[in-house]
Amino acid sequence: MFTTFEQDCLICKQSSTQLICGYCKEDLTLFELAAYEYNLMIFPKVKKGLTKASFGHLVALGDYQWPLSKLLTGLKFSAYIPNAKALATLFVEHCIKESSPLPQLIIPIPLHKNRYLQRKYNQSIELAKHINKLTNIPLNTSIMYRHKATHAQTNLSAAKRRQNLKHAFKISINNNLMQYQHVALFDDVITTGTTMNYAYNTLKAAYPHLEIDIWCICLTLENR
């Protein structure tokens, strides 16, 4: 006999058998991915905001608005790990189309070692770990590293973000990327796309044969 454990829904705080209760899940405003063939780069509002993007395939759960933004900030700044499991579950349920070829590997966007030591964890890795458990897509956190300590991107202009991230990423010498044809770069939030663009270009320059999907939980669509 199985025991059903109840907890508080992460959004409404009412008793629930799930991290996000059915009522709150129904109220979420998520991207209509099927309308854009599971590629938000053909969604005009997204494409307009990511004009400098080198990548051509992007999936995300929703706009960076409450309650998704609240769950992400709780994970990022308070290390509330249940939020990672809840968001990863939503991502897998909503963003992964089983009939399409899935990536063979997930590569989370790395933090610089100094920021990692300060924060003690990488929220993108925590999210990717749960996606890995739910999909069985392998996860590798050592292929790409951030060798340049950059300033926080939050309050920088687009031009300063690009300068800040120039040459920020490198690919580890000892990796097995030649055995893969299709990978996903994963981050928690894409704002201007600068971070993801530099990571994508670094990976593509080293391994031009790779098909690279971009995965994230949220996009910031404000002013787009």
C-alpha positions in Angstrom: 0.0 0.0 0.0 1.4 3.4 -1.1 1.3 6.4 1.2 0.4 9.7 -0.3 2.4 12.5 1.3 0.9 16.0 1.4 2.8 19.2 1.4 2.1 22.9 0.7 1.9 23.9 -2.9 4.9 26.1 -3.7 2.6 28.8 -5.2 -0.6 29.0 -3.3 0.7 27.3 -0.1 -2.4 25.1 0.1 -2.1 21.4 1.0 -1.2 19.4 -2.1 0.2 16.0 -3.1 2.3 17.8 -5.8 4.9 20.5 -5.5 2.5 22.7 -7.7 -1.1 21.9 -7.2 -3.5 21.2 -10.1 -5.3 24.5 -9.6 -2.1 26.6 -9.8 -0.8 24.5 -12.7 -4.0 25.3 -14.6 -3.6 29.0 -13.9 0.0 29.2 -15.3 0.5 31.2 -18.5 3.0 29.2 -20.5 4.2 29.6 -24.1 2.1 27.9 -26.7 5.0 25.9 -28.1 2.9 23.7 -30.4 1.9 26.9 -32.3 5.6 27.6 -33.1 6.6 24.0 -33.8 8.4 23.8 -30.5 10.8 26.5 -31.5 10.3 30.0 -30.1 12.7 31.5 -32.6 9.8 31.6 -35.0 7.7 33.5 -32.4 7.9 37.1 -33.7 8.0 38.6 -30.2 10.9 36.4 -29.2 12.8 36.8 -32.5 12.4 40.6 -32.2 14.1 40.6 -28.8 16.9 38.2 -29.8 18.0 39.8 -33.1 21.7 39.1 -32.3 21.2 35.4 -31.5 23.3 33.0 -33.4 21.2 30.0 -32.4 18.2 29.0 -34.3 16.3 26.7 -32.0 14.9 27.7 -28.6 12.4 26.3 -26.1 11.3 27.9 -22.8 8.5 27.4 -20.3 7.2 30.9 -20.1 7.8 34.6 -19.6 9.8 35.7 -16.6 6.7 36.7 -14.6 5.1 35.6 -11.3 4.8 32.8 -10.3 7.7 31.4 -12.4 9.9 34.3 -11.5 9.2 33.8 -7.8 10.1 30.1 -8.1 13.4 31.0 -9.9 14.5 33.7 -7.5 13.7 31.4 -4.6 16.0 28.8 -6.2 18.7 31.2 -7.2 19.0 33.4 -4.1 17.6 31.2 -1.3 18.8 27.8 -2.6 15.2 26.4 -2.2 15.8 23.2 -4.1 12.2 22.0 -4.3 11.6 24.8 -6.7 14.1 23.2 -9.1 12.2 19.9 -9.1 8.9 21.7 -9.7 10.2 23.9 -12.5 12.0 21.0 -14.2 8.9 18.9 -14.0 6.9 21.7 -15.7 9.6 22.0 -18.3 9.6 18.4 -19.2 5.8 18.2 -19.3 5.4 21.3 -21.4 8.6 21.8 -23.5 9.8 18.3 -24.5 8.0 16.8 -27.5 8.6 13.1 -27.3 8.0 12.6 -31.1 10.9 14.9 -31.9 14.6 13.8 -31.8 15.8 14.7 -28.3 19.3 16.0 -27.5 21.8 13.3 -26.5 23.3 15.5 -23.8 22.4 18.5 -21.6 25.1 21.1 -20.9 24.2 23.7 -18.2 25.6 27.2 -18.5 28.5 27.3 -15.9 29.3 29.8 -13.3 32.8 31.1 -12.7 34.5 29.2 -9.9 34.6 32.4 -7.7 30.8 32.9 -7.9 30.3 29.2 -7.4 32.3 29.2 -4.2 30.4 32.2 -3.0 26.9 30.8 -3.8 27.8 27.1 -3.2 25.7 25.9 -6.1 24.6 26.6 -9.7 20.8 27.0 -10.1 21.0 25.9 -13.8 22.8 22.7 -12.8 20.2 22.0 -10.1 17.4 22.4 -12.7 19.2 20.3 -15.3 19.8 17.5 -12.7 16.0 17.1 -12.4 15.5 17.3 -16.1 18.1 14.5 -16.4 16.3 12.4 -13.9 12.9 12.9 -15.6 14.1 12.3 -19.2 17.2 10.1 -18.8 19.1 12.5 -21.1 22.7 12.5 -19.9 24.0 15.6 -18.1 27.6 16.9 -18.3 28.7 19.8 -16.1 32.4 19.8 -17.0 32.5 20.2 -20.8 32.2 24.0 -20.7 33.7 26.3 -18.1 33.8 30.0 -17.3 37.4 31.1 -17.2 36.7 34.9 -17.0 35.1 36.3 -13.8 32.3 38.6 -15.2 30.2 41.2 -13.5 26.6 40.5 -12.7 24.6 41.0 -15.9 21.4 42.3 -14.3 21.9 46.0 -14.5 24.1 46.1 -17.6 23.1 47.4 -21.0 23.1 45.0 -24.0 26.4 46.5 -25.2 28.1 46.2 -21.8 26.8 42.6 -21.4 28.5 41.7 -24.7 31.8 43.3 -23.5 31.4 41.7 -20.1 31.0 38.2 -21.6 33.6 38.4 -24.4 35.9 35.3 -24.2 34.1 34.3 -21.0 33.6 30.6 -21.9 36.1 27.8 -22.8 35.7 24.2 -23.7 37.5 21.6 -21.5 40.3 19.8 -23.4 39.2 16.3 -22.1 35.7 15.9 -23.3 33.8 13.4 -25.5 31.7 15.8 -27.6 32.8 14.2 -30.9 30.6 11.2 -30.1 27.5 13.4 -30.0 25.6 15.0 -32.9 22.8 16.8 -30.9 23.1 18.6 -27.5 21.1 21.1 -25.5 22.6 24.2 -23.8 20.6 25.0 -20.7 20.1 28.1 -18.5 17.5 29.2 -16.0 16.6 32.6 -17.7 17.4 34.3 -21.0 17.2 38.1 -20.9 19.1 39.7 -23.8 20.5 36.3 -25.0 24.1 37.5 -24.6 25.2 34.8 -22.2 23.7 32.0 -24.2 24.9 33.5 -27.4 28.6 33.5 -26.2 28.2 30.0 -24.9 26.6 28.8 -28.1 29.3 30.4 -30.3 32.1 29.0 -28.2 30.6 25.5 -28.5 29.8 25.8 -32.2 33.3 27.1 -33.1 34.9 24.1 -31.4 32.4 21.5 -32.7 30.8 22.8 -35.9 29.1 19.4 -36.5 26.9 19.8 -33.4 23.2 20.5 -33.6 22.7 22.7 -30.5 19.2 23.4 -29.0 18.8 26.2 -26.5 16.7 25.3 -23.4 15.7 27.6 -20.6 12.9 27.9 -18.0 12.0 31.6 -18.7 12.5 34.4 -21.2 12.2 38.0 -20.3 9.7 39.4 -22.9 9.4 42.9 -21.3 9.8 45.6 -23.9 10.0 43.1 -26.8 
